[in-house]
Amino acid sequence: MSAECLPANLASVPRERWPRHIAIIMDGNGRWAQRRDLPRIEGHRLGVETVRKITEECANLEIEQLTLYCLSSENWKRPPQEIDFLMHLLEQYMIGERTTIMDNNLRVRMVGRRDSIPSQVLRELDETVAMSRSNQGMWLNLAINYGSRAEIVDAVQEIARKVASEELKIEQIDEQAISDHLYTAGNHDPDLLLRTAGEMRVSNFLLWQISYAEIWVTEKCWPEFDELTLHEAIVDFAQRNRKFGGLNG
């Protein structure tokens, strides 16, 4: 997007100070609905519309990578009817958003464990991933059945297998080697972590990857999150002094 097309607040921020990778904990769908005396599933339904809106805006802003926390490994504890609806929404999203994904040149990938996800949902997810593989635009990472501790366990087990088979030497195991075995291998670590609904926790999300991410929290629930709020977060990020453990950013 050219500078003259940017909103005024973003146009004043040098592009090099923008986040390259934004990760979002999309929280508050159920609370948004309950506050309006609506079933929780209505919050999830509107939340999908917010996903579309924010994904398109990030693509328009030429953000390089966007990671969305869609379903945590702990979310299976929710009532079965809610889980069934979430799986239905996910399946429909994978089908219904293909035109949007291709029109925005998005590259989609899933990060998370495939077990427990219904086969028909995996089938539609895999088809969407495959059809977007040759795109060259923003990476859209969908964290589904995701838990960061499980991700790290899987990475350690794979590294151990490679050591046992002599594909990898113990002294070659460093931070980069661990990063290369995470679900997000090949992506930059998130620069900016957003969380909606005012909660001050990271909820087992990208624990390794967000070591130096800037965290930005809004009281708005995910169905209320919009482009202007996204812009506000980017502007706030750009004004921060990122020290990475040193004295100056």
Secondary structure, DSSP 8 states (H G I E B T S, - for coil): --GGGS-HHHHTS-GGGS-SEEEEE---HHHHHHTTT--HHHHHHHHHHHHHHHHHHHHHTT-SEEEEEEEETTGGGS-HHHHHHHHHHHHHHHHHTHHHHHHTT-EEEEES--TTS-HHHHHHHHHHHHHTTT--S-EEEEEEEE-HHHHHHHHHHHHHHHHHTTSS-GGG-SHHHHHTTSTTTTS---SEEEE-TT----TTSSTTTTTT-EEEE-SS-GGG--HHHHHHHHHHHHTS---TTSS--
